[in-house]
Amino acid sequence: MLDVRSISKTFNPGTINEKKALSGLSLHLDPGDFVTVIGGNGAGKSTLLNAIAGVWPVDEGRIVLDGTDITSLPEYKRAFLIGRVFQDPMMGTAPNMQLEENLALARRRGQRRGLRWELTKGEREEYHERLKALGLGLEDRLKAKVGLLSGGQRQALTLLMAALRKPKLLLLDEHTAALDPATAKKVLELSDSIVREDRLTTLMITHNMSDAIRHGNRLIMMNEGEIILDVRGEEKARLTKRDLMDKFTQLSGLQMENDAMLLSK
Amino acid sequence: MAAYFASLNVLKLLRSMPGGIAQGLIWGLMALGLYITFRLLDMADLTVDGSFTTGGAVTVMLILAGWPVWAALVIAVLAGLLAGLVTGLLHTRLGIPAILAGILTQLSLYSINLRIMGMSANKAVSVDKYRLLLSSRNIPASILTGAVFALILVSIYYWYFGTEQGSAIRATGDNPAMSRAQGINVDRMKVLGLAFSNGIVALSGGLMSQYQGFADINMGRGAIVIGLAAVIIGEVIGGALLRKYINFYVTLCFVVIGGVLYYLVIVIVLWLKLNSNDLKLFTAVVVALFLALPYLRVQRRSSFAKLKKGGGQNA
């Protein structure tokens, strides 16, 4: 489904702030793969997701998604294939537009936006149903401005928007990191059910090792712009936090006390 | 002092009100143009000072060349679209900050407008010789024309910004990152918005030149501030009068009304025999006040100043 072929990215090349964020990274995802991504700060997790989403062009390598080489496509054109949820709950929705307007924008992702009315009656009923399924009472607030919602509600809405047009790839960039624990749990459960229901191919970054172990069928660990660990299936199911920490020490050569800091529980 | 008040004639004020309404409606149309960039795209577009004059210059020159008024206005709108397009491309393709891009286009338009007017700073068009849409000689008809234009424009806005493309423009102004993630070509939407905005500003310039009977190289000076005044006054008054019942259509109507109210204030100020050279200063102060109002209102509810000794309990 997704084929990342030895991509590299260096920020601020030739300056004192030069930072090699990705170095020849390759990654292959099968259809329906739900991959959790862990790694310390600056390991290149978000950089990998941004490279795939097309926030900026990569220096080297190709990115192929669902048979299409998207390496040279700008961000807004890749949106046709990719759904995204950001870390910042404010980033994924338009605060001064209504809930239903936000959903209608997402419904037309990757389509030509012409002079038809932004929202049809049938759509409104569909949105009502889908919001009801979230169980947050949002279905009665279709006309409310999204800016009035809480962070968790906005993240749930963003998730729904990302999946509204079944994407070939769903990118979740620490999308629960800014939420309180209870809300984070709820949004994660929601992510799980949406991914499962539509069998979405998914990459999810998390800082939380338990979440990384509990969710998805595959786990990758990154360090210094490379994938240093890739476990899947049975092996992943048996993983413990202890294993992960040991592996991290062993593979990255960093000290244990450091790891505990970098990879929070 | 007594002599000053004795010299003020209330009847004279009443007589100058209709003319103020007519001009206010035209500035209200201009404010509708500004609304796209200022409110929907969340950028200050200084192109308008130039494109307002462009609209007036093109209209007058084409009418003088024997064109029918409606055709002259259509070309004026196209000229405005082009001006907005230039600003948009400077901003999106060349990475120039929006405010500077607007200033550059506005500056270049000064020369271009002079060329359009055959290198003269002022071109008159007489209502006696040409069939104009509106004129200060026939104020009731001018008010009607202005109001019809405003209603048509507000209706077009209501429709367009409710379409897929229109809501993509609104989303671009509201949250560009989200818009890109939803597949919206943010740069194109900005260019579109800037073009539309300046097209409408040029239209109002074309109407203004007919109303006053001439196009002048300086007629657009400070247009952005007058437009902002109209938008803000309209929003504040509309919000205060209707509170929750305000929707997009009503807001737009109030923007036009804001233009009228602004101009009526100017009429009163002139009637009070203030020096007309001080008008721009007056306008700037009014706009600064109205722009500061929302901020000050929040400050009053919560501010550091209140936490000074003894002030804390009075919240």
HADDOCK unambig.tbl for C-alpha pairs under 7 A between the chains (distance, minus, plus):
assign (segid A and resid 75 and name CA) (segid B and resid 180 and name CA) 6.43 0.50 0.50
assign (segid A and resid 76 and name CA) (segid B and resid 180 and name CA) 4.75 0.50 0.50
assign (segid A and resid 76 and name CA) (segid B and resid 181 and name CA) 6.12 0.50 0.50
assign (segid A and resid 76 and name CA) (segid B and resid 182 and name CA) 6.92 0.50 0.50
assign (segid A and resid 76 and name CA) (segid B and resid 183 and name CA) 4.09 0.50 0.50
assign (segid A and resid 76 and name CA) (segid B and resid 184 and name CA) 5.64 0.50 0.50
assign (segid A and resid 76 and name CA) (segid B and resid 185 and name CA) 5.83 0.50 0.50
assign (segid A and resid 77 and name CA) (segid B and resid 183 and name CA) 5.81 0.50 0.50
assign (segid A and resid 79 and name CA) (segid B and resid 181 and name CA) 5.64 0.50 0.50
assign (segid A and resid 79 and name CA) (segid B and resid 182 and name CA) 5.86 0.50 0.50
assign (segid A and resid 79 and name CA) (segid B and resid 183 and name CA) 4.76 0.50 0.50
assign (segid A and resid 80 and name CA) (segid B and resid 183 and name CA) 6.35 0.50 0.50
assign (segid A and resid 84 and name CA) (segid B and resid 181 and name CA) 6.78 0.50 0.50
assign (segid A and resid 91 and name CA) (segid B and resid 177 and name CA) 6.58 0.50 0.50
assign (segid A and resid 91 and name CA) (segid B and resid 178 and name CA) 6.04 0.50 0.50
assign (segid A and resid 92 and name CA) (segid B and resid 178 and name CA) 4.98 0.50 0.50
assign (segid A and resid 93 and name CA) (segid B and resid 178 and name CA) 5.86 0.50 0.50
assign (segid A and resid 94 and name CA) (segid B and resid 171 and name CA) 6.19 0.50 0.50
assign (segid A and resid 94 and name CA) (segid B and resid 174 and name CA) 5.56 0.50 0.50
assign (segid A and resid 94 and name CA) (segid B and resid 175 and name CA) 5.36 0.50 0.50
assign (segid A and resid 94 and name CA) (segid B and resid 178 and name CA) 6.95 0.50 0.50
assign (segid A and resid 95 and name CA) (segid B and resid 174 and name CA) 6.87 0.50 0.50
assign (segid A and resid 96 and name CA) (segid B and resid 174 and name CA) 6.51 0.50 0.50
assign (segid A and resid 105 and name CA) (segid B and resid 182 and name CA) 6.85 0.50 0.50
assign (segid A and resid 106 and name CA) (segid B and resid 182 and name CA) 5.65 0.50 0.50
assign (segid A and resid 109 and name CA) (segid B and resid 182 and name CA) 5.03 0.50 0.50
assign (segid A and resid 109 and name CA) (segid B and resid 183 and name CA) 5.16 0.50 0.50
assign (segid A and resid 110 and name CA) (segid B and resid 183 and name CA) 5.29 0.50 0.50
assign (segid A and resid 113 and name CA) (segid B and resid 164 and name CA) 5.08 0.50 0.50
assign (segid A and resid 113 and name CA) (segid B and resid 165 and name CA) 5.00 0.50 0.50
assign (segid A and resid 114 and name CA) (segid B and resid 164 and name CA) 5.66 0.50 0.50
assign (segid A and resid 114 and name CA) (segid B and resid 165 and name CA) 5.34 0.50 0.50
assign (segid A and resid 115 and name CA) (segid B and resid 163 and name CA) 5.22 0.50 0.50
assign (segid A and resid 115 and name CA) (segid B and resid 164 and name CA) 5.95 0.50 0.50
assign (segid A and resid 115 and name CA) (segid B and resid 165 and name CA) 6.08 0.50 0.50
assign (segid A and resid 116 and name CA) (segid B and resid 163 and name CA) 5.32 0.50 0.50
assign (segid A and resid 116 and name CA) (segid B and resid 164 and name CA) 5.98 0.50 0.50
assign (segid A and resid 117 and name CA) (segid B and resid 162 and name CA) 6.01 0.50 0.50
assign (segid A and resid 117 and name CA) (segid B and resid 163 and name CA) 4.20 0.50 0.50
assign (segid A and resid 117 and name CA) (segid B and resid 164 and name CA) 5.96 0.50 0.50
assign (segid A and resid 118 and name CA) (segid B and resid 162 and name CA) 5.83 0.50 0.50
assign (segid A and resid 118 and name CA) (segid B and resid 163 and name CA) 4.57 0.50 0.50
assign (segid A and resid 118 and name CA) (segid B and resid 164 and name CA) 4.33 0.50 0.50
assign (segid A and resid 118 and name CA) (segid B and resid 167 and name CA) 6.93 0.50 0.50
